[in-house]
């Protein structure tokens, strides 16, 4: 017998459920955050692991090989960035002198054009040194805390990834226990869609990072900016954090150029290079590499970004977009929640459903090829 509840009571239950979910995410952050990242990495490494298993490689060895490959790639990137940072710190004295000269020029300009008296040099120096000392102390403390947390995550995440991949069949059978046999085909379809979306988003994001790093580095090399490759790669990695990452990635080389050359025009050119690359990335690179199926409208992405940052900090900002893409797949699969999936979808994608026959045909062919590959993998595992 179905029990009908008042509509306001349902809304109260939904709000309480959201509050409980946010409280749980914050309270068990140390466990849930590594699990979330491990799940995404496991979905990314799943095709590679399956391909190795086809060649009769034991599952445990195939998973270890996949994880080692990812660790080697990430290690090389971290090694490159750390070497560039060490080289960059050798020029801090020259940068400080250039900033001192630049501040003097600004003060002279304000005095001759607006009559603003320049600040006392000794007082300005003391305030600057005091501010730098306070900032450096805070930075060192946060760096130690972040490094400790990062080491913990780096240790736990590979273990979780191994467990997700090794026990994937057992986890799939576990989910079957919650649904009847008649609805298992629908569950398989939803699981396949989640895997496709997560893999296409993460692998596409990696390709976008490589392309954007090449474009950023090329633009900075043309302008003659020192450490152009470092700033280009660093800014492309920051694109993992939507909207905010590109601002940070553009400001750092712009300030460095301003400090080393003293030319505001060259600093503006650096910002224009990043703006142009961001335009290409947002309008051409990401839509065609990642695919329109996992694109989220900017309003929903910003809200997810803020919520993720409030719950899990920087890690929450990084993981918020792929997680909301997975939620969109779940919403689209469940009839009562499809309006929420429509709300998260990009407006351009909704319009493209009514036009763009060639693009739609291309997406269908790509989707069909991916599904056939997953079906072959499932048959091989069984």
TORBA-652700 format. One record per residue (C-alpha): residue in three letters; residue number from 1; x, y negated, z negated; chain. Coordinates in steps of 0.001 Angstrom, whole numbers, plus 524288, in hexadecimal, padded with zeros to 5 digits. Layout:
PT, aa, i, x, y, z, ch
PT, ALA, NUM, X, Y, Z, A
...
end
This chain:
PT, aa, i, x, y, z, ch
PT, UNK, 1, 80000, 80000, 80000, A
PT, UNK, 2, 805AA, 7F307, 80433, A
PT, UNK, 3, 80677, 7E873, 7F9F2, A
PT, UNK, 4, 80408, 7DAC9, 7FF29, A
PT, UNK, 5, 80B5F, 7D015, 7F817, A
PT, UNK, 6, 80876, 7C17D, 7F8A1, A
PT, UNK, 7, 810C7, 7BA28, 80271, A
PT, UNK, 8, 81696, 7B116, 7F843, A
PT, UNK, 9, 81AC6, 7BCF0, 7F046, A
PT, UNK, 10, 8220B, 7C260, 7FC17, A
PT, UNK, 11, 8292A, 7B577, 7FDD4, A
PT, UNK, 12, 82D0F, 7B571, 7EF82, A
PT, UNK, 13, 8325E, 7C349, 7F0DB, A
PT, UNK, 14, 83A26, 7BF52, 7FCEF, A
PT, UNK, 15, 84015, 7B383, 7F5F0, A
PT, UNK, 16, 84389, 7BBD2, 7EA26, A
PT, UNK, 17, 849B7, 7C5E3, 7F320, A
PT, UNK, 18, 85202, 7BB71, 7F9C7, A
PT, UNK, 19, 85640, 7B60E, 7ECA6, A
PT, UNK, 20, 859C9, 7C3B5, 7E7E2, A
PT, UNK, 21, 86152, 7C678, 7F468, A
PT, UNK, 22, 86955, 7B9E5, 7F334, A
PT, UNK, 23, 86BF1, 7BC92, 7E4D2, A
PT, UNK, 24, 87068, 7CA5C, 7E80A, A
PT, UNK, 25, 87978, 7C585, 7F2DC, A
PT, UNK, 26, 87FC2, 7BBAB, 7E9BC, A
PT, UNK, 27, 8809F, 7C48E, 7DDE9, A
PT, UNK, 28, 8868D, 7D027, 7E523, A
PT, UNK, 29, 88EE7, 7C828, 7EE72, A
PT, UNK, 30, 89B52, 7CFD5, 7EB86, A
PT, UNK, 31, 894F8, 7DC52, 7F086, A
PT, UNK, 32, 88B2D, 7D7D6, 7FABF, A
PT, UNK, 33, 89456, 7CEA6, 8020F, A
PT, UNK, 34, 89EA3, 7D91A, 80527, A
PT, UNK, 35, 89394, 7E26E, 808A9, A
PT, UNK, 36, 88DF4, 7D8A5, 81252, A
PT, UNK, 37, 89B0B, 7D63C, 818F7, A
PT, UNK, 38, 89DDF, 7E4D2, 81909, A
PT, UNK, 39, 890D7, 7E779, 81F94, A
PT, UNK, 40, 893E2, 7DDD4, 82A73, A
PT, UNK, 41, 8A182, 7E368, 82C84, A
PT, UNK, 42, 89BE8, 7F138, 82C72, A
PT, UNK, 43, 8922E, 7ED99, 83712, A
PT, UNK, 44, 89D30, 7E771, 83ED8, A
PT, UNK, 45, 8A602, 7F370, 83DB4, A
PT, UNK, 46, 89B38, 7FD5A, 83FF5, A
PT, UNK, 47, 89CCB, 7FE40, 84EE4, A
PT, UNK, 48, 8AB8E, 7FFC3, 84DD1, A
PT, UNK, 49, 8AA12, 80A50, 8437A, A
PT, UNK, 50, 8A049, 8119A, 84BD0, A
PT, UNK, 51, 8A929, 810E9, 857A4, A
PT, UNK, 52, 8B463, 816BA, 84FCD, A
PT, UNK, 53, 8AB8F, 82176, 84AA2, A
PT, UNK, 54, 8A801, 82523, 8589F, A
PT, UNK, 55, 8B631, 8290C, 85A81, A
PT, UNK, 56, 8B4BE, 8327B, 84F03, A
PT, UNK, 57, 8BBAF, 8298E, 8457E, A
PT, UNK, 58, 8B70E, 82C77, 837A4, A
PT, UNK, 59, 8ADA0, 82245, 832A7, A
PT, UNK, 60, 8B61B, 81E2D, 8272E, A
PT, UNK, 61, 8C20C, 81C6F, 82FEB, A
PT, UNK, 62, 8BA30, 8150F, 83A2D, A
PT, UNK, 63, 8B519, 80BAC, 82FD1, A
PT, UNK, 64, 8C2B7, 80991, 82A3A, A
PT, UNK, 65, 8C836, 806A7, 837C5, A
PT, UNK, 66, 8BD6C, 7FCAF, 83A3F, A
PT, UNK, 67, 8BFA3, 7F5F0, 82D37, A
PT, UNK, 68, 8CE65, 7F5B6, 82F1F, A
PT, UNK, 69, 8CCC8, 7EF3B, 83C61, A
PT, UNK, 70, 8C46D, 7E470, 83674, A
PT, UNK, 71, 8CDF0, 7E2A4, 82B26, A
PT, UNK, 72, 8D96B, 7E169, 83499, A
PT, UNK, 73, 8D274, 7D71F, 83CCB, A
PT, UNK, 74, 8CE4B, 7CF38, 830DB, A
PT, UNK, 75, 8DBEE, 7D091, 82B1B, A
PT, UNK, 76, 8E236, 7CB23, 83761, A
PT, UNK, 77, 8D8EC, 7BF92, 8376A, A
PT, UNK, 78, 8DB7F, 7BCB3, 82908, A
PT, UNK, 79, 8EA2D, 7BE0B, 82B1B, A
PT, UNK, 80, 8E9D6, 7B473, 83685, A
PT, UNK, 81, 8E1CD, 7AA74, 82F06, A
PT, UNK, 82, 8EA61, 7AB91, 822D6, A
PT, UNK, 83, 8F6DE, 7A9A5, 82AC0, A
PT, UNK, 84, 8F10C, 79D9D, 8311E, A
PT, UNK, 85, 8ECD1, 79828, 823F7, A
PT, UNK, 86, 8FA83, 79A24, 81E68, A
PT, UNK, 87, 9004B, 79315, 82A14, A
PT, UNK, 88, 8F63F, 7884B, 828B9, A
PT, UNK, 89, 8F980, 785CD, 81A71, A
PT, UNK, 90, 9076E, 78257, 81E49, A
PT, UNK, 91, 90243, 775D3, 82469, A
PT, UNK, 92, 8FA83, 77117, 818A4, A
PT, UNK, 93, 904AE, 766CD, 81536, A
PT, UNK, 94, 9045D, 76118, 822DF, A
PT, UNK, 95, 8F58C, 76166, 822D3, A
PT, UNK, 96, 8F54D, 75A24, 815CE, A
PT, UNK, 97, 8FE45, 74F7B, 81AFD, A
PT, UNK, 98, 8F620, 74E05, 82736, A
PT, UNK, 99, 8E9C5, 74CD4, 81F19, A
PT, UNK, 100, 8F05E, 74268, 816D1, A
PT, UNK, 101, 8F3D3, 73AA9, 822FA, A
PT, UNK, 102, 8E628, 73C97, 82852, A
PT, UNK, 103, 8DFFB, 73790, 81BC4, A
PT, UNK, 104, 8E8AC, 72B7F, 81C6B, A
PT, UNK, 105, 8E43A, 728F0, 82A60, A
PT, UNK, 106, 8D5FE, 72A1C, 8265D, A
PT, UNK, 107, 8D7F9, 720D7, 81AF5, A
PT, UNK, 108, 8DED1, 716D7, 823A7, A
PT, UNK, 109, 8D3DF, 717D0, 82D9D, A
PT, UNK, 110, 8C969, 715CF, 8232D, A
PT, UNK, 111, 8D0F2, 70A3F, 81D6A, A
PT, UNK, 112, 8D335, 70309, 82A43, A
PT, UNK, 113, 8C5A3, 70575, 82FE6, A
PT, UNK, 114, 8BC9A, 705B9, 82405, A
PT, UNK, 115, 8C4A9, 6FF56, 81951, A
PT, UNK, 116, 8C486, 70B61, 810A0, A
PT, UNK, 117, 8D01D, 70B25, 80767, A
PT, UNK, 118, 8D87F, 71777, 807EF, A
PT, UNK, 119, 8D8A1, 71FD3, 7FBB8, A
PT, UNK, 120, 8E436, 71FD6, 7F296, A
PT, UNK, 121, 8EE09, 729A7, 7F7ED, A
PT, UNK, 122, 8F209, 72F11, 7EAC5, A
PT, UNK, 123, 8E3EC, 7308D, 7E66C, A
PT, UNK, 124, 8E042, 736B9, 7F354, A
PT, UNK, 125, 8EBC0, 73FFD, 7F20F, A
PT, UNK, 126, 8E80C, 743EA, 7E43C, A
PT, UNK, 127, 8D9D7, 7462A, 7E7FA, A
PT, UNK, 128, 8DDE5, 74DF5, 7F3CB, A
PT, UNK, 129, 8E772, 75658, 7EC24, A
PT, UNK, 130, 8DD7E, 75879, 7E159, A
PT, UNK, 131, 8D31C, 75C3A, 7EB1C, A
PT, UNK, 132, 8DC45, 76575, 7F214, A
PT, UNK, 133, 8E04F, 76B9B, 7E530, A
PT, UNK, 134, 8D22D, 76DDC, 7E160, A
PT, UNK, 135, 8CEBE, 77347, 7EEB8, A
PT, UNK, 136, 8DABC, 77C09, 7EEE1, A
PT, UNK, 137, 8D78C, 7817F, 7E16C, A
PT, UNK, 138, 8C9AA, 78482, 7E57C, A
PT, UNK, 139, 8CE6D, 78A32, 7F258, A
PT, UNK, 140, 8D844, 7931B, 7EBB2, A
PT, UNK, 141, 8CE13, 797EC, 7E21A, A
PT, UNK, 142, 8C3FF, 79A7F, 7ECA0, A
PT, UNK, 143, 8CE53, 7A0E7, 7F529, A
PT, UNK, 144, 8D21A, 7AA61, 7EA57, A
PT, UNK, 145, 8C3E0, 7AD93, 7E7CE, A
PT, UNK, 146, 8C103, 7AF30, 7F64C, A
PT, UNK, 147, 8CD07, 7B79A, 7F852, A
PT, UNK, 148, 8C93B, 7C07A, 7ED13, A
PT, UNK, 149, 8BB79, 7C1DF, 7F257, A
PT, UNK, 150, 8C078, 7C40A, 80020, A
PT, UNK, 151, 8C9AC, 7CED5, 7FBAD, A
PT, UNK, 152, 8BE85, 7D566, 7F499, A
PT, UNK, 153, 8B5B2, 7D490, 80082, A
PT, UNK, 154, 8C08B, 7D934, 809A8, A
PT, UNK, 155, 8C255, 7E51D, 80103, A
PT, UNK, 156, 8B3F2, 7E88D, 7FF5F, A
PT, UNK, 157, 8AE85, 7E57F, 80CE6, A
PT, UNK, 158, 8B663, 7EFFD, 8143F, A
PT, UNK, 159, 8B1E3, 7FA15, 80A53, A
PT, UNK, 160, 8A3BD, 7F620, 80C6B, A
PT, UNK, 161, 8A593, 7F62F, 81B2E, A
PT, UNK, 162, 8AB08, 803FB, 81A77, A
PT, UNK, 163, 89F85, 80886, 8123C, A
PT, UNK, 164, 8956C, 80240, 81B3D, A
PT, UNK, 165, 89B4B, 808AE, 82748, A
PT, UNK, 166, 89E24, 815D7, 82118, A
PT, UNK, 167, 890B4, 81760, 81ADC, A
PT, UNK, 168, 888E8, 810E6, 825C7, A
PT, UNK, 169, 88144, 81D4A, 828D2, A
PT, UNK, 170, 87DF9, 81F17, 81A7B, A
PT, UNK, 171, 8798D, 810E8, 81967, A
PT, UNK, 172, 8711C, 81292, 82578, A
PT, UNK, 173, 86A93, 81E7E, 81F84, A
PT, UNK, 174, 868A4, 816AE, 81317, A
PT, UNK, 175, 860DB, 80C62, 81A96, A
PT, UNK, 176, 858A4, 8170B, 820EA, A
PT, UNK, 177, 853DD, 81AEC, 81361, A
PT, UNK, 178, 84C28, 80E33, 81272, A
PT, UNK, 179, 8445A, 80FDC, 81F13, A
PT, UNK, 180, 83BBD, 81A6B, 824AD, A
PT, UNK, 181, 83FF7, 822D2, 8301C, A
PT, UNK, 182, 836C6, 81B7D, 83933, A
PT, UNK, 183, 83DA4, 80E96, 83694, A
PT, UNK, 184, 84BAE, 81353, 83736, A
PT, UNK, 185, 84CDC, 80FE8, 8459C, A
PT, UNK, 186, 8494B, 801E2, 84247, A
PT, UNK, 187, 85367, 801F8, 83764, A
PT, UNK, 188, 85DBF, 8070E, 840CD, A
PT, UNK, 189, 85A59, 7FC3F, 84A4A, A
PT, UNK, 190, 85BC7, 7F1EC, 83FAB, A
PT, UNK, 191, 868BF, 7F78C, 83AF2, A
PT, UNK, 192, 86DF2, 7F7C5, 848DD, A
PT, UNK, 193, 869D5, 7E99D, 84ACD, A
PT, UNK, 194, 8709B, 7E58E, 83E3E, A
PT, UNK, 195, 87D06, 7EC75, 84284, A
PT, UNK, 196, 87C72, 7E642, 84FF9, A
PT, UNK, 197, 87A17, 7D8A3, 84AA0, A
PT, UNK, 198, 884A1, 7D98B, 84032, A
PT, UNK, 199, 88EB3, 7DF57, 84971, A
PT, UNK, 200, 88BD1, 7D5DE, 85479, A
PT, UNK, 201, 88C1E, 7CA55, 84B27, A
PT, UNK, 202, 898B6, 7CDEB, 84427, A
PT, UNK, 203, 8A01C, 7D2BE, 85017, A
PT, UNK, 204, 89B17, 7C72D, 857E0, A
PT, UNK, 205, 89F57, 7BE0A, 84D09, A
PT, UNK, 206, 8AD15, 7C3A3, 84D99, A
PT, UNK, 207, 8AD78, 7C157, 85C45, A
PT, UNK, 208, 8A883, 7B37A, 85A4C, A
PT, UNK, 209, 8B338, 7B0FD, 85035, A
PT, UNK, 210, 8BDA1, 7B574, 859E8, A
PT, UNK, 211, 8B822, 7AD15, 864F0, A
PT, UNK, 212, 8B66B, 7A116, 85C55, A
PT, UNK, 213, 8C425, 7A294, 856BE, A
PT, UNK, 214, 8C9AC, 7A2D5, 86490, A
PT, UNK, 215, 8C1E9, 796C7, 86883, A
PT, UNK, 216, 8C563, 78F5B, 85C10, A
PT, UNK, 217, 8D3C2, 792BA, 85D29, A
PT, UNK, 218, 8D427, 78F18, 86B96, A
PT, UNK, 219, 8CDD1, 781F8, 868F3, A
PT, UNK, 220, 8D70D, 77ED1, 85DC1, A
PT, UNK, 221, 8E2E1, 7832E, 865AF, A
PT, UNK, 222, 8DEE0, 77A04, 870AD, A
PT, UNK, 223, 8DE3B, 76EDC, 866D8, A
PT, UNK, 224, 8EB90, 772B0, 86187, A
PT, UNK, 225, 8E6F8, 77565, 853A3, A
PT, UNK, 226, 8F0BD, 77C99, 84B2C, A
PT, UNK, 227, 8EC6A, 789EF, 84612, A
PT, UNK, 228, 8E1E4, 789FB, 85096, A
PT, UNK, 229, 8E049, 798C2, 8506D, A
PT, UNK, 230, 8DEDD, 79900, 841A4, A
PT, UNK, 231, 8D477, 78E61, 84181, A
PT, UNK, 232, 8CD7D, 79498, 84D13, A
PT, UNK, 233, 8CCF7, 7A215, 846DA, A
PT, UNK, 234, 8C98C, 79CBE, 83971, A
PT, UNK, 235, 8BE55, 79491, 83ED3, A
PT, UNK, 236, 8B911, 7A00F, 846A2, A
PT, UNK, 237, 8B90A, 7A8A9, 83A71, A
PT, UNK, 238, 8B171, 79E25, 8333D, A
PT, UNK, 239, 8A6A3, 79F47, 83D74, A
PT, UNK, 240, 8A259, 7AB13, 83572, A
PT, UNK, 241, 89C25, 7A0BA, 82CBE, A
PT, UNK, 242, 8925F, 79A63, 83620, A
PT, UNK, 243, 89209, 78B94, 837B5, A
PT, UNK, 244, 89A9E, 788C8, 82BD6, A
PT, UNK, 245, 8A660, 790D2, 82FF7, A
PT, UNK, 246, 8A87B, 7897A, 83CA9, A
PT, UNK, 247, 8A86C, 77C6D, 8355B, A
PT, UNK, 248, 8B32A, 78101, 82C2D, A
PT, UNK, 249, 8BAA0, 78702, 83773, A
PT, UNK, 250, 8BA47, 77A24, 83EFC, A
PT, UNK, 251, 8BD93, 77129, 8339C, A
PT, UNK, 252, 8CA1D, 77813, 82F9C, A
PT, UNK, 253, 8D163, 776A3, 83CAD, A
PT, UNK, 254, 8CBD5, 768F4, 83E61, A
PT, UNK, 255, 8D144, 76497, 83139, A
PT, UNK, 256, 8DE19, 76B7E, 83406, A
PT, UNK, 257, 8DF43, 76480, 8411B, A
PT, UNK, 258, 8DBF5, 75788, 83ACC, A
PT, UNK, 259, 8E641, 759BE, 83043, A
PT, UNK, 260, 8F114, 75E1F, 83971, A
PT, UNK, 261, 8EED9, 75477, 8449B, A
PT, UNK, 262, 8E7D6, 74945, 83DE5, A
PT, UNK, 263, 8DF16, 74824, 849E7, A
PT, UNK, 264, 8D08B, 747B0, 84786, A
PT, UNK, 265, 8CE2C, 749A1, 85608, A
PT, UNK, 266, 8D52F, 756C3, 8562B, A
PT, UNK, 267, 8CDA3, 75B22, 84A1B, A
PT, UNK, 268, 8C0EB, 757AC, 850F3, A
PT, UNK, 269, 8C553, 75F79, 85CD3, A
PT, UNK, 270, 8C761, 76B47, 85408, A
PT, UNK, 271, 8B990, 769F8, 84ED1, A
PT, UNK, 272, 8B457, 768AE, 85CAB, A
PT, UNK, 273, 8BB47, 7753F, 86085, A
PT, UNK, 274, 8B4AB, 77C9D, 85584, A
PT, UNK, 275, 8A785, 7766D, 858BA, A
PT, UNK, 276, 8A8D5, 77AC4, 866E6, A
PT, UNK, 277, 8AC94, 7889C, 862EB, A
PT, UNK, 278, 8A149, 788DA, 85943, A
PT, UNK, 279, 89822, 784B3, 86443, A
PT, UNK, 280, 89D0D, 78FC4, 86CDF, A
PT, UNK, 281, 89C40, 79980, 861B6, A
PT, UNK, 282, 88E72, 795F2, 85DA7, A
PT, UNK, 283, 8887C, 794D0, 86B33, A
PT, UNK, 284, 88FD8, 79E90, 873AC, A
PT, UNK, 285, 8994E, 7A796, 86C78, A
PT, UNK, 286, 89147, 7AC5B, 860D7, A
PT, UNK, 287, 88432, 7ADEC, 86811, A
PT, UNK, 288, 88A63, 7B674, 87299, A
PT, UNK, 289, 89418, 7BDEF, 86A1D, A
PT, UNK, 290, 88C08, 7C055, 85DEC, A
PT, UNK, 291, 87F3A, 7C10E, 86554, A
PT, UNK, 292, 87253, 7BA28, 86400, A
PT, UNK, 293, 86C54, 7C552, 85C3A, A
PT, UNK, 294, 87395, 7C1EB, 84FBE, A
PT, UNK, 295, 87364, 7B329, 850E6, A
PT, UNK, 296, 86CC3, 7ABDE, 845DE, A
PT, UNK, 297, 86744, 79E39, 84702, A
PT, UNK, 298, 86FEC, 793C4, 840CA, A
PT, UNK, 299, 865E6, 79027, 8365B, A
PT, UNK, 300, 86518, 79E1D, 83142, A
PT, UNK, 301, 873EE, 79F81, 8324E, A
PT, UNK, 302, 87633, 79342, 82A1A, A
PT, UNK, 303, 86CA7, 797C4, 81FAF, A
PT, UNK, 304, 872F9, 7A542, 81F66, A
PT, UNK, 305, 88041, 79EB0, 81E92, A
PT, UNK, 306, 87C3D, 79665, 812DB, A
PT, UNK, 307, 875AA, 7A1BB, 80BDC, A
PT, UNK, 308, 8814D, 7AAA5, 80E3F, A
PT, UNK, 309, 88AB1, 7A048, 80950, A
PT, UNK, 310, 88277, 79DFD, 7FD39, A
PT, UNK, 311, 881BD, 7AC7C, 7F9F4, A
PT, UNK, 312, 88F3A, 7B1A6, 7FDC6, A
PT, UNK, 313, 8973F, 7A58E, 800F3, A
PT, UNK, 314, 89FF7, 7A5AD, 80D06, A
PT, UNK, 315, 89E03, 7B461, 80EC3, A
PT, UNK, 316, 88F63, 7B24F, 80EEC, A
PT, UNK, 317, 890C9, 7A7F9, 81973, A
PT, UNK, 318, 898A1, 7B15E, 821CC, A
PT, UNK, 319, 88F5E, 7BCCE, 82064, A
PT, UNK, 320, 8829D, 7B51F, 820E6, A
PT, UNK, 321, 88136, 7B4A2, 82FB9, A
PT, UNK, 322, 8830F, 7C339, 832A3, A
PT, UNK, 323, 87A3C, 7C692, 8273E, A
PT, UNK, 324, 86F62, 7BDB7, 82BFC, A
PT, UNK, 325, 87100, 7C3B5, 8398D, A
PT, UNK, 326, 86ED1, 7D128, 83386, A
PT, UNK, 327, 86302, 7CBFE, 82C30, A
PT, UNK, 328, 85D88, 7C704, 83905, A
PT, UNK, 329, 85E5A, 7D4C5, 83EAB, A
PT, UNK, 330, 85727, 7DA2C, 832D0, A
PT, UNK, 331, 84CC9, 7CF91, 833E6, A
PT, UNK, 332, 84AD3, 7D26E, 84255, A
PT, UNK, 333, 84961, 7E0F7, 83FA0, A
PT, UNK, 334, 83EF7, 7DF82, 8350A, A
PT, UNK, 335, 83215, 7DA3B, 83A23, A
PT, UNK, 336, 82E0B, 7D1E1, 82E4D, A
PT, UNK, 337, 83B71, 7CB49, 82E29, A
PT, UNK, 338, 83C92, 7C848, 83CB6, A
PT, UNK, 339, 83890, 7BA06, 83ADC, A
PT, UNK, 340, 844B8, 7B842, 83271, A
PT, UNK, 341, 84CFD, 7BE61, 83D30, A
PT, UNK, 342, 846FD, 7B4B9, 846BA, A
PT, UNK, 343, 84A08, 7A9AD, 83D4A, A
PT, UNK, 344, 85863, 7AD95, 83CA3, A
PT, UNK, 345, 859C8, 7AEEF, 84B6A, A
PT, UNK, 346, 85FF6, 7A428, 8535D, A
PT, UNK, 347, 85694, 79BC9, 85B32, A
PT, UNK, 348, 85ED8, 79D4E, 86766, A
PT, UNK, 349, 85DC1, 7AC11, 86641, A
PT, UNK, 350, 84EFB, 7AB12, 8652D, A
PT, UNK, 351, 84EC4, 7A2CF, 8717A, A
PT, UNK, 352, 857C6, 7AC41, 8786C, A
PT, UNK, 353, 84DDB, 7B705, 8761A, A
PT, UNK, 354, 844DE, 7AFCF, 87F78, A
PT, UNK, 355, 84F70, 7AC81, 88969, A
PT, UNK, 356, 85CDB, 7B0DA, 88D90, A
PT, UNK, 357, 859B4, 7BDE0, 893EF, A
PT, UNK, 358, 867E1, 7C0CF, 8973A, A
PT, UNK, 359, 86C3D, 7BE98, 8893B, A
PT, UNK, 360, 8612D, 7C71E, 88425, A
PT, UNK, 361, 86481, 7D1F2, 88DAC, A
PT, UNK, 362, 872D7, 7D154, 889BE, A
PT, UNK, 363, 86F54, 7D232, 87B4F, A
PT, UNK, 364, 8667E, 7DDE2, 87DCB, A
PT, UNK, 365, 87123, 7E512, 8853C, A
PT, UNK, 366, 87B03, 7E254, 87A7D, A
PT, UNK, 367, 87147, 7E6AB, 87023, A
PT, UNK, 368, 86E43, 7F328, 8779F, A
PT, UNK, 369, 87CB3, 7F681, 878EF, A
PT, UNK, 370, 87EE4, 7F486, 86A64, A
PT, UNK, 371, 87339, 7FCE9, 866C6, A
PT, UNK, 372, 877B5, 807E2, 86FA3, A
PT, UNK, 373, 88500, 8075D, 86933, A
PT, UNK, 374, 87EF8, 8084F, 85BA2, A
PT, UNK, 375, 87653, 81398, 85FAF, A
PT, UNK, 376, 88229, 81AE1, 864FA, A
PT, UNK, 377, 88975, 81861, 85852, A
PT, UNK, 378, 87E0D, 81D57, 8503C, A
PT, UNK, 379, 87D01, 829AD, 85860, A
PT, UNK, 380, 88BA3, 82BF2, 85712, A
PT, UNK, 381, 88AE3, 82A7B, 8483A, A
PT, UNK, 382, 87F6B, 833D8, 84733, A
end
